[in-house]
Amino acid sequence: MRLDAHQHFWALDRGDYGWLTSDLKPIYRDFGPDDLTPFLEQFGIEGTILVQAAPTVAETRYMLDLANENDFIKGVVGWVDFEAAEAPDQIADLAGNPKLVGLRPMIQDIEDPDWMLRPDLVPAYQALIEHDLVFDALTLPQHLPNLLKIADRHPDMRIVVDHGSKPHIADGRMNGWAEDMAAIARETSALCKLSGLVTEAGSDWTTETLRPYVAHLLDTLGPHRLIWGSDWPVCTLACSYEDWIGITDELLRDLDEVERQAVLGGNAERVYLKRAD
């Protein structure tokens, strides 16, 4: 199965996408299943993981409704307020829908860089483990040392790092990020999404701009711990869906067929969809 393990839908009238403003004109409109389906059919993508774009439980329920109505949505990564005393109960309630496969706090937007380490989040982490949900880590490079600590404290929690933890591609920087991602690879069982890199690459990027970052992820994590995703429609701020397909085909060209299939679907199926089954 080829899967797009990171895509979004939104309806602006819902009113809870605080980051999505008219300044982001190319994506400042509704995006729904009918917009994505032609790409899935064109490129033989059999299913997707729909990922939260708003920090509300209401949006998670909206996504679960979409998943129940559209068979190609194989799983949903939603949101719960990890700080709330009722977080474990909310997680248990949402997990009653088998299409819920993970949760994602919007860590990149949280002012406190040590937020992940707060002791009041432990019940939420424990609930993730209890209900066999993935912790999707929407982190920036500066968060990786704390993510390593969380992985050590909760070794049974399944972790997927979104967007390669958004390295500083536009500045051409790898120091710090490279070492910390290598530590994540070496000391944890976390996986990482090969997604969202083009929007970190600046306006004059090329495939070669991305190559050293993808090569580092392949060298450290290996093809059996990388998960392909489009980050559509956010990716369209920098490239089309078709372009991202071509770029990643080129960047994965040296892999053998088994390794390619792992990155392009097998790893996502193993990590996300075992619960949905």
N, C-alpha and C positions, 0 to 999 in steps of 0.2 A: 504494500500500500504506500503510495506517495502522499505525504501529508504536508500541508502548510500549517506549521505549528505555532504561528503567531500572526493573527489578523484581528481586525477590529470592525465593529459596526457601531454607528451611533445615530441618534435622532435628536437634532438640536433642540427641539421643543421640550425635550425632557428636562433640560435646564441644569444638569449637574456636571457638565464638562467644563470645569473652571479654566483649564488651560487652553481650551479650544476657542479662540477669538477670531474676529474678522481679519486680523493681521495675517492669519494663516489661510489666505483666500483660496488656494487650490483645494483645501480639504474642509473648508467652512461650509459644509452642506451635509445633508443626510447621506449616509452610506448604509445600504442594506444588502440582503442576500442576492437580490436581482442584479446588483452592481458587480458582485464578485463572481457569480456563477459562470459567466462567459470565459473568464480567465482559467477557472478550474477545468472547464471542459477543453479549452484550447491546449492546456499543458498536461492533461491527464492526471490532475490532482484529485484524489478520491475523497479527501476529507480535510477538515481544518480543526484547529484549536482556536476558539474565539476567546479573546483576552480583554479584560476590563479596561476601560478608559476613563472611568469616573470613580471617585472614592465613596461609593454609596452601595448599600445592600440592594436598594431599589434597582440599580443598574444591573446587578448580578441576577436578580430575578427576571429582568427584561431579557438578558442574554440567555438564560435558561429557557425562557419561553421561545425564543428564536431557535434554540437548539432542538426543542421538542417539535418544532414545526418544520425544521429543515434537516433532513437526514445527513447532509454532508458535514454539518457541524458535529464532530465526533465528541468534543469535550469543551468545557467552559472553565477558564481561569477567572475567578471572581474576586470580590473584595469584601472584607469584614474589618471593622475597627478593632485591631488587635489590642488596643488599650482598654477597651470597654470590659467591664466586669461580666457582661452577658456574652462576650465573644465566643466562649466554648459552646454555649447553647445555640447561638446563631449558626456556628459552623456545623453543629450536629443537625440542625434543621435544614440547612442548605444541602448538606451531604446526603439527605434523603433522596435527592435527585441524582441518579447515577451519572448524569451528564456533567455534574460538577467534578472536575479533576484536579483543581488546584486553587490557591488563593494568592493574591499579589498585593501587598501593601505598596504604596507609591513612594518607596524609600528615597528616590532621587529628589522628590519635592519636599521632604521633611527636613526642617532646618537643623535639628540636632543630629550631628554625624554619628553619635553613639546610640541612636534610638533603638537599634536592633538589640542592644544589650540590656534594655530595661527589664528589671525583674518582673514587672507586671505583665509582660508579654508572654511569659512562660506558659500560662494556661492555654493561650492560643496556639503556641507551638505544639504543646502536648495534644491539643485537639486535632491539629493537622495530622500528627502521627497516628492517633487513634482511628481517624477516619480515612487513612491511607491517601491523603491529599498531598499534592506537590506544593512546595514553597517556591513560587516564582519570585526570584530576587531581582527587582528593578533597581539595580545599583549603578553607581558611578565608580570610577577607579578608587576614590578615597574610601569607599565603603568596604573594599575587599578584605582588609585585615579583620574587620569586625565580622564579616560573613564567615571567615575562617574560624573565628571563635564560636560563632553560633553553630557551625557544623560540628565542632568538637563537643560542644555542650549537648547537642541533640543529634547523636550519630544515626539515629533511626529515621530522622526527617529527610525526606527526599527533596533535593534542592536542584533547581534549574536556574542558571544565571542568564538573565535576559540580555540580548544584544551585545554579548561579549563584555558586559559591564561598561559599555560606551567609552572605549579608549579615546584618547585625544588625537584623533586621526588628522583633523584639520591643522593641528600644530606640528604634526609629524613626530609626536612624542610617544615613546614606548616605555621609557624608564619608569619604574614603580609599577605601572599596570602589568608589564610583562612578568616581573618577578612575583607579583601577588597572584596573577593568574596561574603561574607555574606552581605556586604553593597550594592554591585551591586544587589544581589537578593532582598534585602529589599526595596531599594530606587528607583529601575528602573523596567522596564518591559522587560529587556534584557533576551535573551535565551543564552544557552551555549552548545557548541559541546562536546560530549563525544567522543573524537578522539585525536590522536596525543600524547597520554600519554606514550606509551611504549618507544618512542624515547627520552623521558625525564627521563627515569627510571634507566639509567646505565646498565652495561653489566650483572649484576647478579640479575636482577629483577625477581620477581615471581608475580603471581596474587595477593598475599597478600601484595606485595609492593604497588600495585596500590589501594588496597581496601580503605584505609582511605581517599584518595583524592576523589575517586568516592563517597564514603559515605557522605563526606562533601558537594559535589555538590548536591546529592540527598536530604540531610537534609535541605539545604538552598534554592535551586531553586525548588526542587521537580521534579517529573517525567514529569510534563507537561511543563517544561521549559528546558529540556535536549534533545539534538538532537544527534542521533548516526551517526558516520561517520568512515570510515576506515583510512583515510589519506594514502590510497594506491596510488602509490607504495612506498612512503616514509616510511610507516610502516614496509616494508620488511627489513629495516636496523636493526630491532629489532625482528620482528616476521612475520609470514605469514598471509595472509588474513584469512585463516581458523583458525589460532590460535587466532586472534583478535575476530573473531566471538565467539569462545568458551570462551574466557576470559570475554567478555562483557556479554555473557549469564550467566556466573557464578556470575558476579558482580551485575547483575540485578535480580538474582534469587528470591529475597524476594518481588519483585513487583507483583501486581496482573496483569491479562492479559490485562486489559484496560491500565494500566500504562506502561506495557512493549510495547504495540503497539504504545503508544504515543511517547516513546523514540525512537523506532525503525523505525518510519516512520510518524506517525500522526502529530507530532510537526513540522517536516520539511515540510510536505505537507502544513500545515496551514500557516507557515511563508514564505516559498519560492514560493510555486506553485500557490498561489491565483492570483499572477500577470500573470503567464504564462497561466492561464486559460482565 
